[in-house]
């Protein structure tokens, strides 16, 4: 007997007088997509029916429950439905057992009931809202399911609710968000004018910067030596950015790793199987299976990480392991009260020492131990010669300290998560809150501590050196890592991974086209006299320079996140908005390097006190001071932001240019904070269009300020910016151009506003 057709509980229909199975309940040739909510009629109410225990539902039943609730079934009807479905399933199991089926076949039948069919029914019938083509490819849900659901919503519920109909299955919060949205303006005369501006201005922007990248331009000879042969006929490629060039030149090898690493895990799992547990089994069996999965995955992560590090850094792997050992001893060996301060002091020392000591070459260490007389001799001392020889085995990336700053974030995460876990009661918070550990919300995965036994040396090393995220993230907390190792995230599906991979390849292609046709990086490196360019050309060179900076960070982050997704770990998406889809300085930094932003909030900003009475400070003791006034809390928030951006600047690189960048960011945020105090949205509720226009005018300034700050920090520096701005604003022609550019920015800002309103109409409200 075969169960390929599946058991279809949704074919059960109920009449008002008698509960009976529909005659059409034939398990052969079932097409679940033909069902509609009208075909699934609610059963009659039963006053004696016990309330449905949501936590007791299997993953498959949970998907059906969400489907029924989205189509007006109440809790009583759902309870009766599942009672009858379970009863029928038990009858069928007993019947099949009597027919001689083995326990393995019966288990396969139960798994079919609990997984295969509900997976088919998790999507309601196609509607006019169905995502198609590029719309689905570029949806927020494809990018990261965290963007389309609250951080407190269980992942399983969020995934089952992310249907192709954006209005289906909305919870109360989403409905409230949608109710506050403004009517669509896409088909209004105002926006038709904006469309005209777009189709006129955007092509001109590309043409302007492409014209100055042509071989017949007078400045071409100044930077042609910085260009490299390209793969597009007739065009060189601007591979002069050393940071991106090191990544671009190794893309083929990274693709090989992206394929081989997940395959090796599957081979390892095949030879090291673990017991599986059906969702119908008890909590103890499920917990045992989760522990087995955790051990299986972390053992592989530990071994693969060590091998990966040896190939990547060679002999320097011992330096890295020494740092990991000291950090681990700080967490495990010191009294609890000293862990936070010791952790931060040690890791800041490592951050500075790595830079100042250039990665601690063994030759330099050997010279330190050699006497001055021996060192002054003509012959190289034996110890120094031996150390220089060993330094030669530096692996593929001898300068390991360059990207070790990402590892420092994970070191702090482990120690602080362990520190906070010590203050939790001995009772399991998961059992106390009756949370399904296989579908915890994003917040619960990070804040609920792992089991005390999970804070061990092997799991610590596996997390800190996890291969897909080792080089540049995205960053996830230790608690989140352990949670996903125990239970795979329901957000991980083949469809999402494929769409995300396609989206990455399109982004990579976009970068290649830009580098082959727009040589803005080479021009900025070779130009000290901006007078040879017009104000429009200078501004477009600056704009596309920032665009390339955005892309060169976006592409590695998405590649490594794709690697992690294929390996079964779902880290946050780092770049949520396009660089050109930001009008707020505060919101910009929430969306730029988002996983780092979340890390800074959890481990630095909230412990400092946040801006106002943050969620962290709300969890303090009853002896905490009362909430401060609005103005004072704003001032404290700005001071904390100064500390945060100073750390962010130092973390990026220890130089004055990035410190200036961090301080400029804090300075440029001030006008936005003041404007929000002077023009609160609550005062303009009766005049939404007027408020939108005022905000559009006011947002032009933050955009220009953020462009200026990023040009200082990542491209030109302070001295380069002076000549750059003089070339734009040093004439009446330049001033006129800036006025027109501000008008174009205003148009773009209005479109950004409407994009966010469109998201809000779907029940999605992001803080960036």
C-alpha positions as CSV (number, residue, x, y, z in Angstrom):
1,X,0.0,0.0,0.0
2,X,1.3,3.5,-0.9
3,X,0.7,6.7,0.9
4,X,1.9,8.9,-2.0
5,X,-1.5,10.5,-2.4
6,X,-1.5,11.5,1.2
7,X,-4.3,11.7,3.8
8,X,-6.4,14.7,3.3
9,X,-8.1,15.9,6.5
10,X,-9.4,19.0,4.8
11,X,-11.7,16.9,2.6
12,X,-13.8,16.4,5.7
13,X,-17.0,18.5,5.6
14,X,-19.7,18.9,8.3
15,X,-23.4,19.3,7.9
16,X,-25.5,21.1,10.6
17,X,-27.3,18.0,11.7
18,X,-24.7,15.2,11.4
19,X,-20.9,15.1,11.4
20,X,-19.9,12.8,8.6
21,X,-17.2,12.3,6.1
22,X,-18.0,13.6,2.6
23,X,-18.5,10.9,0.0
24,X,-15.8,12.7,-2.1
25,X,-13.1,11.9,0.5
26,X,-11.0,9.9,-1.9
27,X,-7.3,10.1,-1.2
28,X,-6.5,9.5,-4.9
29,X,-6.0,12.4,-7.4
30,X,-6.4,15.1,-4.7
31,X,-5.6,18.7,-5.8
32,X,-5.4,20.8,-2.7
33,X,-5.2,24.0,-4.7
34,X,-8.9,23.5,-5.7
35,X,-10.2,24.0,-2.2
36,X,-11.7,27.3,-1.1
37,X,-12.8,28.5,2.3
38,X,-16.4,27.9,1.3
39,X,-15.7,24.2,0.7
40,X,-14.4,23.8,4.3
41,X,-17.6,24.4,6.3
42,X,-17.2,24.8,10.1
43,X,-18.6,22.0,12.2
44,X,-21.5,22.6,14.5
45,X,-20.7,24.2,17.9
46,X,-20.4,22.0,20.9
47,X,-20.7,23.5,24.4
48,X,-18.8,20.6,25.9
49,X,-15.9,20.9,23.6
50,X,-12.6,21.6,25.5
51,X,-10.6,24.6,24.4
52,X,-7.9,23.8,21.8
53,X,-4.4,23.7,23.1
54,X,-2.3,25.4,20.4
55,X,0.9,24.2,21.9
56,X,-0.2,20.5,21.4
57,X,-0.6,20.9,17.6
58,X,1.9,19.2,15.4
59,X,3.7,21.4,12.7
60,X,1.3,20.1,10.1
61,X,-1.8,20.8,12.3
62,X,-0.5,24.2,13.1
63,X,-0.4,25.1,9.4
64,X,-4.0,23.9,9.0
65,X,-5.0,25.8,12.1
66,X,-3.6,29.0,10.7
67,X,-5.3,28.4,7.4
68,X,-8.7,27.8,9.1
69,X,-8.4,30.8,11.4
70,X,-7.6,33.0,8.5
71,X,-10.9,32.0,7.0
72,X,-13.2,32.8,9.9
73,X,-13.2,29.6,11.9
74,X,-13.4,30.2,15.6
75,X,-11.5,28.2,18.3
76,X,-14.4,25.9,19.1
77,X,-14.8,24.9,15.4
78,X,-11.1,24.2,15.1
79,X,-11.1,22.1,18.3
80,X,-14.0,19.9,17.0
81,X,-12.2,19.7,13.6
82,X,-8.9,18.4,15.1
83,X,-10.7,16.0,17.4
84,X,-12.4,14.3,14.5
85,X,-9.3,14.4,12.3
86,X,-7.2,12.8,15.0
87,X,-9.9,10.2,15.7
88,X,-10.0,9.3,12.0
89,X,-6.2,9.1,11.8
90,X,-6.2,6.7,14.8
91,X,-8.9,4.5,13.2
92,X,-6.9,4.4,9.9
93,X,-3.7,3.5,11.7
94,X,-5.4,0.6,13.5
95,X,-7.0,-0.6,10.3
96,X,-3.6,-0.5,8.5
97,X,-2.0,-2.3,11.4
98,X,-4.6,-5.0,11.2
99,X,-3.8,-5.3,7.4
100,X,-0.2,-6.2,8.3
101,X,1.6,-2.9,7.7
102,X,4.9,-2.6,9.6
103,X,5.5,0.1,12.2
104,X,7.8,1.9,9.7
105,X,5.0,2.1,7.2
106,X,2.6,3.4,9.8
107,X,5.2,6.0,10.9
108,X,5.5,7.1,7.3
109,X,1.7,7.4,7.1
110,X,1.7,9.6,10.2
111,X,4.5,11.8,8.9
112,X,2.5,12.1,5.6
113,X,-0.5,13.3,7.6
114,X,1.6,15.8,9.6
115,X,3.9,17.3,7.0
116,X,3.3,16.7,3.3
117,X,-0.3,17.6,2.9
118,X,-0.3,20.6,5.3
119,X,2.7,21.9,3.3
120,X,0.6,21.8,0.2
121,X,-2.3,23.5,2.0
122,X,-0.3,26.2,3.7
123,X,-0.9,28.5,0.7
124,X,-4.5,29.5,0.1
125,X,-5.9,29.5,-3.5
126,X,-4.3,31.9,-5.9
127,X,-5.9,35.4,-5.8
128,X,-5.4,38.7,-7.5
129,X,-2.7,39.4,-4.9
130,X,-0.5,36.5,-6.0
131,X,3.2,37.4,-6.2
132,X,4.5,36.8,-9.7
133,X,7.9,37.2,-11.3
134,X,10.0,40.0,-10.0
135,X,7.4,41.1,-7.5
136,X,7.8,37.9,-5.5
137,X,11.6,37.8,-6.1
138,X,11.9,41.3,-4.6
139,X,9.4,40.9,-1.8
140,X,10.4,41.5,1.8
141,X,9.4,37.9,2.7
142,X,11.9,36.5,0.2
143,X,14.6,38.8,1.6
144,X,14.0,37.8,5.3
145,X,10.9,36.6,7.0
146,X,11.8,38.8,10.0
147,X,10.8,41.8,7.9
148,X,7.2,40.7,7.5
149,X,6.4,39.6,11.0
150,X,6.8,40.9,14.5
151,X,9.9,39.9,16.5
152,X,7.6,38.4,19.1
153,X,5.6,36.2,16.6
154,X,6.6,32.5,16.6
155,X,8.4,31.7,13.4
156,X,6.1,28.8,12.4
157,X,3.1,31.0,12.7
158,X,4.8,33.8,10.7
159,X,5.8,31.4,7.9
160,X,2.4,29.8,7.6
161,X,0.8,33.3,7.6
162,X,3.1,34.6,4.8
163,X,0.8,33.6,2.1
164,X,0.5,34.8,-1.5
165,X,-2.5,36.9,-0.4
166,X,-1.1,39.7,1.7
167,X,-4.4,40.3,3.4
168,X,-4.9,36.7,4.5
169,X,-4.1,35.6,7.9
170,X,-3.3,39.0,9.3
171,X,-3.1,39.1,13.1
172,X,-4.6,42.0,15.1
173,X,-1.3,43.9,15.1
174,X,-1.0,43.7,11.3
175,X,-4.6,44.7,10.8
176,X,-4.1,47.7,13.1
177,X,-1.1,48.8,11.1
178,X,-3.0,48.4,7.9
179,X,-5.9,50.5,9.2
180,X,-3.6,53.4,9.8
181,X,-2.2,53.5,6.3
182,X,-3.0,56.2,3.8
183,X,-4.9,55.4,0.6
184,X,-2.6,54.5,-2.3
185,X,-1.2,57.4,-4.3
186,X,0.4,55.5,-7.1
187,X,-2.4,56.4,-9.6
188,X,-2.7,60.1,-8.7
189,X,-1.7,63.1,-10.9
190,X,0.9,64.0,-8.3
191,X,2.7,60.7,-8.8
192,X,2.4,60.7,-12.6
193,X,4.5,63.9,-12.4
194,X,7.0,62.0,-10.2
195,X,7.1,59.2,-12.7
196,X,8.0,61.8,-15.4
197,X,10.8,63.1,-13.3
198,X,12.1,59.6,-12.7
199,X,12.2,58.5,-16.3
200,X,13.9,61.8,-17.2
201,X,16.4,62.2,-14.3
202,X,17.6,58.7,-13.7
203,X,18.9,58.0,-17.2
204,X,20.6,61.4,-17.2
205,X,22.4,60.4,-14.0
206,X,23.8,57.2,-15.6
207,X,24.7,59.0,-18.8
208,X,26.6,61.8,-16.9
209,X,28.9,59.4,-15.0
210,X,29.3,57.1,-18.0
211,X,30.4,60.0,-20.2
212,X,33.3,60.8,-17.8
213,X,34.3,57.1,-17.9
214,X,34.9,57.0,-21.6
215,X,38.4,56.7,-23.1
216,X,37.9,60.0,-25.0
217,X,37.5,62.0,-21.8
218,X,40.6,64.2,-21.0
219,X,41.0,62.7,-17.5
220,X,40.9,59.1,-18.7
221,X,44.7,58.9,-19.1
222,X,45.1,59.8,-15.4
223,X,43.4,56.6,-14.1
224,X,43.7,54.1,-17.0
225,X,46.5,52.3,-15.2
226,X,44.1,51.5,-12.4
227,X,41.7,49.6,-14.7
228,X,42.0,45.9,-15.4
229,X,40.9,43.8,-18.4
230,X,37.2,43.1,-18.2
231,X,35.0,40.2,-19.5
232,X,32.6,42.5,-21.4
233,X,34.1,43.1,-24.9
234,X,35.4,46.7,-25.4
235,X,35.3,47.6,-21.7
236,X,37.9,47.5,-18.9
237,X,36.8,46.9,-15.3
238,X,37.4,49.2,-12.4
239,X,38.9,46.7,-9.9
240,X,40.9,49.3,-8.1
241,X,39.1,49.0,-4.8
242,X,41.5,46.7,-2.9
243,X,38.8,45.5,-0.4
244,X,36.3,44.4,-3.1
245,X,39.1,43.2,-5.4
246,X,40.2,40.6,-2.9
247,X,36.6,39.3,-2.7
248,X,35.9,39.5,-6.4
249,X,39.1,37.6,-7.4
250,X,38.1,34.8,-5.0
251,X,34.5,34.5,-6.0
252,X,35.0,31.1,-7.9
253,X,36.6,29.5,-4.8
254,X,33.8,30.9,-2.5
255,X,31.2,29.4,-4.8
256,X,33.0,26.0,-4.5
257,X,32.9,26.3,-0.7
258,X,29.3,27.3,-0.8
259,X,28.5,24.1,-2.6
260,X,30.9,21.7,-0.9
261,X,30.4,22.6,2.7
262,X,26.6,21.8,2.9
263,X,27.3,18.6,0.8
264,X,29.9,17.5,3.3
265,X,27.5,18.1,6.1
266,X,25.0,15.8,4.5
267,X,27.7,13.1,4.0
268,X,28.7,13.5,7.7
269,X,25.0,13.3,8.8
270,X,24.6,10.1,6.7
271,X,27.5,8.3,8.4
272,X,26.5,9.8,11.8
273,X,22.7,9.5,11.9
274,X,20.7,10.7,14.9
275,X,17.3,9.4,16.2
276,X,14.4,11.2,14.8
277,X,11.2,12.1,16.7
278,X,7.7,12.5,15.2
279,X,5.9,15.6,16.2
280,X,3.3,13.4,17.8
281,X,5.8,12.1,20.3
282,X,6.1,13.5,23.8
283,X,8.2,16.5,24.9
284,X,11.0,14.3,26.3
285,X,11.5,12.4,23.0
286,X,11.4,15.7,21.0
287,X,13.9,17.3,23.4
288,X,16.2,14.2,23.1
289,X,16.1,14.4,19.3
290,X,16.8,18.2,19.5
291,X,19.9,17.6,21.7
292,X,21.1,14.9,19.3
293,X,20.7,17.3,16.4
294,X,22.6,20.0,18.3
295,X,25.5,17.7,19.0
296,X,25.6,16.3,15.5
297,X,25.7,19.8,13.9
298,X,28.1,21.4,16.3
299,X,30.6,18.6,16.1
300,X,30.7,19.1,12.3
301,X,30.8,22.9,12.7
302,X,33.7,22.5,15.2
303,X,35.8,20.2,13.0
304,X,35.1,22.0,9.7
305,X,35.9,25.4,11.3
306,X,39.3,24.2,12.5
307,X,40.1,22.9,9.0
308,X,38.8,26.0,7.4
309,X,40.9,28.2,9.7
310,X,44.1,26.2,9.0
311,X,43.6,26.6,5.3
312,X,42.7,30.2,5.6
313,X,45.3,31.4,8.2
314,X,47.9,28.7,8.5
315,X,50.0,28.9,11.6
316,X,48.0,31.9,12.8
317,X,45.2,29.5,13.8
318,X,47.1,29.1,17.2
319,X,47.0,32.9,17.8
320,X,43.2,32.8,17.2
321,X,42.6,29.8,19.4
322,X,44.7,31.5,22.2
323,X,42.4,34.6,22.1
324,X,39.3,32.3,22.1
325,X,40.7,30.4,25.1
326,X,41.4,33.6,27.2
327,X,37.9,35.0,26.4
328,X,36.3,31.7,27.4
329,X,38.2,31.6,30.7
330,X,36.9,35.2,31.4
331,X,33.3,33.9,31.1
332,X,33.8,30.7,33.0
333,X,36.5,31.6,35.5
334,X,35.6,35.0,36.8
335,X,32.9,35.8,39.3
336,X,29.6,36.8,37.6
337,X,29.8,40.5,38.5
338,X,33.2,40.9,36.7
339,X,32.3,39.2,33.5
340,X,30.8,42.2,31.5
341,X,33.7,44.6,32.3
342,X,36.4,42.0,31.8
343,X,34.8,40.9,28.5
344,X,34.7,44.4,27.1
345,X,38.1,45.4,28.3
346,X,39.8,42.3,26.9
347,X,38.1,42.4,23.5
348,X,38.8,46.1,23.1
349,X,42.5,45.4,23.9
350,X,42.5,42.7,21.3
351,X,40.9,45.0,18.8
352,X,43.6,47.6,19.3
353,X,46.5,45.1,19.7
354,X,45.6,43.3,16.5
355,X,45.9,46.6,14.6
356,X,49.0,48.0,16.4
357,X,50.9,44.7,16.4
358,X,49.9,43.8,12.9
359,X,48.7,40.3,13.8
360,X,51.6,39.4,16.1
361,X,54.1,38.0,13.5
362,X,56.3,35.3,15.2
363,X,59.4,37.0,13.9
364,X,58.6,40.2,15.8
365,X,57.9,38.2,18.9
366,X,61.3,36.3,18.5
367,X,63.2,39.6,18.2
368,X,61.6,40.7,21.4
369,X,63.3,37.7,23.2
370,X,66.6,38.0,21.5
371,X,69.2,40.2,23.2
372,X,70.2,43.5,21.7
373,X,73.7,42.3,21.0
374,X,72.6,39.3,19.1
375,X,69.9,41.4,17.2
376,X,72.6,43.9,16.2
377,X,74.8,41.2,14.6
378,X,75.0,40.9,10.9
379,X,73.7,37.3,10.8
380,X,70.0,36.8,11.5
381,X,69.6,35.0,14.9
382,X,68.5,31.4,14.6
383,X,65.3,32.0,16.6
384,X,64.3,34.9,14.4
385,X,65.2,33.0,11.2
386,X,63.0,30.1,12.4
387,X,60.2,32.4,13.3
388,X,60.3,34.0,9.8
389,X,60.2,30.6,8.3
390,X,57.1,29.6,10.3
391,X,55.5,32.9,9.4
392,X,55.7,31.9,5.8
393,X,52.9,29.3,6.5
394,X,50.3,32.0,6.8
395,X,47.6,30.3,4.7
396,X,45.5,31.8,2.0
397,X,44.8,34.9,4.2
398,X,47.9,35.6,6.2
399,X,46.6,38.9,7.6
400,X,44.0,37.2,9.8
401,X,43.5,40.3,11.9
402,X,41.8,42.3,9.2
403,X,38.5,40.5,9.5
404,X,38.9,39.2,13.1
405,X,36.7,42.2,14.3
406,X,33.7,40.1,13.3
407,X,34.9,37.3,15.6
408,X,35.3,39.8,18.4
409,X,31.5,40.5,18.2
410,X,30.8,36.8,18.6
411,X,33.2,36.5,21.6
412,X,31.4,39.3,23.4
413,X,28.0,37.7,22.4
414,X,28.9,34.3,24.0
415,X,30.2,35.9,27.2
416,X,27.3,38.2,27.7
417,X,24.7,35.6,26.8
418,X,26.3,33.3,29.4
419,X,26.4,36.2,31.9
420,X,22.7,36.9,31.5
421,X,21.8,33.2,31.6
422,X,23.2,33.0,35.1
423,X,20.5,35.3,36.4
424,X,17.7,33.2,35.0
425,X,15.8,30.9,37.4
426,X,16.6,27.2,37.3
427,X,13.2,26.4,35.8
428,X,13.3,26.2,32.0
429,X,11.9,29.5,30.6
430,X,10.6,27.6,27.6
431,X,8.5,25.2,29.8
432,X,7.5,28.1,32.1
433,X,6.1,30.2,29.2
434,X,4.9,27.1,27.3
435,X,6.7,28.1,24.2
436,X,7.2,25.7,21.3
437,X,11.0,25.5,21.1
438,X,10.8,24.5,17.4
439,X,9.1,27.8,16.5
440,X,10.3,30.4,18.9
441,X,10.1,34.0,17.8
442,X,13.2,36.0,16.8
443,X,13.3,37.7,20.2
444,X,12.9,34.5,22.2
445,X,15.7,32.8,20.3
446,X,18.1,35.6,21.3
447,X,16.9,36.4,24.8
448,X,15.9,33.0,26.2
449,X,19.2,31.4,27.3
450,X,20.3,28.0,26.1
451,X,20.5,25.1,28.4
452,X,23.4,25.6,30.9
453,X,25.2,22.6,29.4
454,X,25.3,24.3,26.0
455,X,27.7,26.9,27.2
456,X,30.7,24.6,26.8
457,X,34.0,24.9,25.0
458,X,33.1,22.9,21.9
459,X,29.8,24.7,21.2
460,X,31.5,28.0,21.9
461,X,34.3,27.3,19.4
462,X,31.8,26.0,16.8
463,X,29.7,29.2,17.1
464,X,32.6,31.7,17.1
465,X,34.3,30.1,14.1
466,X,31.2,29.0,12.2
467,X,32.6,28.8,8.7
468,X,29.8,30.5,6.6
469,X,29.7,33.5,8.9
470,X,33.3,33.6,10.0
471,X,34.7,36.1,7.6
472,X,32.1,38.9,7.7
473,X,28.9,37.8,9.2
474,X,25.9,38.4,9.3
475,X,26.1,38.3,13.1
476,X,23.8,36.1,15.2
477,X,23.9,35.7,19.0
478,X,25.1,32.5,20.6
479,X,21.6,31.8,22.0
480,X,20.1,32.1,18.5
481,X,22.8,29.8,17.0
482,X,22.1,27.1,19.6
483,X,18.4,27.4,19.1
484,X,18.7,27.0,15.4
485,X,21.1,24.0,15.8
486,X,18.5,22.3,18.0
487,X,15.5,23.0,15.8
488,X,15.7,24.1,12.1
489,X,14.0,27.4,11.4
490,X,10.7,26.9,9.6
491,X,11.6,30.0,7.5
492,X,14.2,27.9,5.7
493,X,12.5,26.5,2.6
494,X,13.9,25.5,-0.8
495,X,11.8,28.1,-2.6
496,X,13.1,30.9,-0.4
497,X,16.7,29.8,-0.8
498,X,16.4,29.6,-4.6
499,X,14.8,33.0,-4.8
500,X,17.4,34.5,-2.5
501,X,20.2,32.9,-4.6
502,X,18.7,34.3,-7.8
503,X,18.5,37.7,-6.1
504,X,22.1,37.5,-5.1
505,X,23.2,36.6,-8.6
506,X,21.3,39.6,-10.1
507,X,23.0,41.9,-7.5
508,X,26.4,40.4,-8.5
509,X,25.6,41.0,-12.2
510,X,24.6,44.6,-11.4
511,X,27.9,45.2,-9.7
512,X,29.8,43.8,-12.7
513,X,27.9,46.1,-15.1
514,X,28.6,49.1,-12.9
515,X,32.3,48.3,-12.7
516,X,32.6,47.8,-16.4
517,X,30.8,51.0,-17.4
518,X,31.4,53.4,-14.5
519,X,35.0,54.0,-13.3
520,X,34.1,56.3,-10.3
521,X,36.5,54.5,-7.9
522,X,39.5,54.8,-10.1
523,X,38.6,58.5,-10.9
524,X,38.3,59.4,-7.2
525,X,41.7,57.7,-6.4
526,X,43.5,59.6,-9.2
527,X,41.8,63.0,-9.0
528,X,43.0,65.9,-6.9
529,X,41.8,68.7,-9.1
530,X,38.0,68.5,-9.5
531,X,37.8,71.6,-11.6
532,X,38.0,69.6,-14.8
533,X,34.5,68.2,-14.0
534,X,31.2,70.0,-14.0
535,X,29.1,70.2,-10.8
536,X,26.7,67.6,-12.2
537,X,29.6,65.2,-13.0
538,X,31.2,65.7,-9.6
539,X,27.9,65.0,-7.8
540,X,27.3,61.9,-9.8
541,X,30.8,60.6,-9.3
542,X,30.2,61.0,-5.5
543,X,26.8,59.3,-5.7
544,X,27.9,56.3,-7.7
545,X,31.0,56.0,-5.5
546,X,28.6,55.6,-2.6
547,X,26.5,53.1,-4.6
548,X,29.6,51.0,-5.2
549,X,30.5,51.1,-1.5
550,X,27.0,49.8,-0.8
551,X,27.2,47.1,-3.4
552,X,30.7,46.0,-2.3
553,X,29.4,45.4,1.2
554,X,26.0,44.0,0.1
555,X,27.4,41.3,-2.1
556,X,29.8,39.5,0.4
557,X,27.2,39.7,3.1
558,X,24.5,38.1,0.9
559,X,26.9,35.4,-0.4
560,X,27.8,34.4,3.2
561,X,24.2,34.5,4.3
562,X,23.2,32.3,1.3
563,X,25.9,29.9,2.4
564,X,24.5,29.8,5.9
565,X,20.9,29.4,4.6
566,X,22.0,26.4,2.5
567,X,23.7,25.0,5.6
568,X,20.6,25.3,7.7
569,X,21.2,28.6,9.7
570,X,19.1,31.7,9.1
571,X,21.0,34.9,10.1
572,X,19.4,38.3,9.7
573,X,19.7,40.1,6.4
574,X,22.3,42.8,6.6
575,X,21.2,45.2,3.8
576,X,17.4,45.6,3.9
577,X,16.9,48.8,1.9
578,X,18.6,50.0,-1.3
579,X,21.0,52.8,-0.5
580,X,18.8,55.1,-2.6
581,X,15.7,54.2,-0.5
582,X,16.7,56.0,2.7
583,X,15.7,59.5,3.8
584,X,16.4,59.3,7.6
585,X,19.8,59.1,9.2
586,X,18.5,57.1,12.1
587,X,16.6,54.7,9.9
588,X,19.5,54.4,7.5
589,X,21.7,52.9,10.2
590,X,19.0,50.5,11.3
591,X,18.9,49.0,7.7
592,X,22.6,49.3,6.9
593,X,24.5,46.3,8.4
594,X,21.3,45.3,10.2
595,X,22.8,42.3,12.1
596,X,25.5,44.6,13.4
597,X,22.9,47.1,14.4
598,X,20.9,44.5,16.3
599,X,24.2,43.3,18.0
600,X,25.0,46.9,19.0
601,X,21.5,47.4,20.5
602,X,21.6,44.1,22.5
603,X,25.1,44.3,23.8
604,X,25.9,48.0,24.0
605,X,23.1,50.5,23.5
606,X,20.5,49.0,25.7
607,X,23.0,48.2,28.5
608,X,24.1,51.8,28.4
609,X,20.4,52.8,29.0
610,X,19.3,53.3,25.4
611,X,17.6,56.5,24.3
612,X,14.6,56.6,26.6
613,X,13.1,53.9,28.8
614,X,14.2,51.1,26.5
615,X,13.2,47.5,26.7
616,X,16.4,46.8,28.5
617,X,15.9,49.4,31.2
618,X,12.3,48.2,31.7
619,X,13.6,44.9,32.8
620,X,15.7,46.4,35.6
621,X,14.8,46.2,39.3
622,X,12.2,48.1,41.1
623,X,14.9,50.4,42.6
624,X,15.7,51.7,39.1
625,X,15.2,55.5,38.7
626,X,11.9,56.8,37.4
627,X,11.6,57.6,33.7
628,X,13.4,60.8,32.7
629,X,11.7,63.7,30.9
630,X,11.5,63.6,27.2
631,X,14.1,66.2,26.6
632,X,16.6,64.7,29.1
633,X,16.0,61.2,27.7
634,X,16.7,62.6,24.2
635,X,19.9,64.1,25.4
636,X,20.9,60.8,27.0
637,X,20.1,59.0,23.8
638,X,22.3,61.4,21.8
639,X,25.2,60.9,24.3
640,X,24.7,57.1,24.1
641,X,24.7,57.3,20.3
642,X,28.0,59.2,20.4
643,X,29.5,56.4,22.4
644,X,28.0,53.8,20.1
645,X,29.2,55.5,16.9
646,X,32.6,56.0,18.4
647,X,32.8,52.2,19.0
648,X,31.4,51.5,15.6
649,X,34.1,53.8,14.0
650,X,36.9,52.2,16.0
651,X,35.5,48.7,15.3
652,X,35.6,49.4,11.5
653,X,39.2,50.7,11.6
654,X,41.4,52.6,14.0
655,X,42.0,55.8,12.1
656,X,41.0,59.5,12.4
657,X,39.0,59.4,9.2
658,X,36.5,56.9,10.6
659,X,36.4,58.6,13.9
660,X,35.4,61.8,12.1
661,X,32.8,59.7,10.3
662,X,31.3,58.4,13.5
663,X,31.2,61.9,15.1
664,X,29.7,63.4,11.9
665,X,26.9,60.8,11.9
666,X,26.0,61.7,15.5
667,X,26.2,65.4,14.6
668,X,24.0,65.0,11.5
669,X,21.4,63.0,13.4
670,X,20.8,66.0,15.7
671,X,18.7,68.1,13.3
672,X,16.4,65.1,12.6
673,X,15.9,64.6,16.3
674,X,15.1,68.3,16.9
675,X,12.7,68.3,13.9
676,X,10.8,65.4,15.3
677,X,10.4,67.3,18.5
678,X,9.2,70.5,16.8
679,X,6.9,68.7,14.3
680,X,5.4,65.7,16.0
681,X,3.1,63.6,13.7
682,X,0.3,63.7,16.3
683,X,-0.2,67.5,15.6
684,X,-0.7,66.9,11.8
685,X,-3.2,64.0,11.8
686,X,-5.9,66.2,10.3
687,X,-3.5,67.4,7.5
688,X,-1.6,64.3,6.4
689,X,-0.7,65.6,3.0
690,X,0.7,68.8,4.3
691,X,2.8,66.9,6.9
692,X,4.1,64.6,4.1
693,X,5.2,67.6,2.1
694,X,6.9,69.2,5.1
695,X,8.7,65.9,5.9
696,X,9.7,65.6,2.3
697,X,11.4,69.0,2.4
698,X,13.0,68.3,5.7
699,X,14.4,64.9,4.6
700,X,16.5,66.4,1.8
701,X,19.0,67.7,4.5
702,X,19.6,64.3,6.2
703,X,20.2,62.7,2.8
704,X,22.8,65.2,1.8
705,X,24.3,65.0,5.3
706,X,24.5,61.1,5.2
707,X,26.1,61.3,1.7
708,X,28.7,63.7,3.0
709,X,29.5,61.7,6.1
710,X,30.0,58.5,4.1
711,X,32.2,60.2,1.5
712,X,34.4,61.3,4.4
713,X,34.5,57.9,6.1
714,X,34.7,55.5,3.2
715,X,35.9,57.3,0.1
716,X,37.5,60.8,0.1
717,X,38.4,61.7,3.6
718,X,38.2,65.2,5.0
719,X,40.7,66.8,2.7
720,X,39.3,65.1,-0.4
721,X,35.8,66.3,0.6
722,X,36.9,70.0,0.6
723,X,37.9,69.9,-3.0
724,X,34.9,67.8,-3.9
725,X,32.4,70.3,-2.4
726,X,34.3,73.3,-3.8
727,X,33.9,71.8,-7.3
728,X,30.1,71.6,-6.8
729,X,29.3,74.8,-4.8
730,X,32.1,77.0,-6.1
731,X,30.0,78.7,-8.8
732,X,26.5,79.9,-9.5
733,X,26.1,77.1,-12.0
734,X,26.9,74.6,-9.2
735,X,24.5,76.3,-6.8
736,X,21.8,76.1,-9.5
737,X,22.5,72.4,-10.0
738,X,22.3,71.8,-6.2
739,X,18.9,73.4,-6.1
740,X,17.7,71.2,-8.9
741,X,19.2,68.1,-7.2
742,X,17.3,69.0,-4.0
743,X,14.1,69.1,-6.1
744,X,14.9,65.6,-7.5
745,X,15.6,64.3,-4.0
746,X,12.2,65.6,-2.9
747,X,10.5,63.6,-5.6
748,X,12.5,60.5,-4.6
749,X,11.6,61.0,-1.0
750,X,7.8,61.1,-1.8
751,X,8.2,57.8,-3.6
752,X,10.1,56.4,-0.6
753,X,7.2,57.5,1.6
754,X,4.7,55.8,-0.6
755,X,6.7,52.6,-0.7
756,X,6.5,52.4,3.1
757,X,2.8,53.3,3.0
758,X,2.3,50.3,0.6
759,X,4.1,48.1,3.1
760,X,1.9,49.4,5.8
761,X,-1.3,48.6,3.8
762,X,-0.1,45.0,3.9
763,X,0.3,45.1,7.7
764,X,4.1,45.6,7.6
765,X,5.7,48.5,9.4
766,X,9.5,48.7,9.5
767,X,11.5,51.1,11.5
768,X,13.7,52.0,8.5
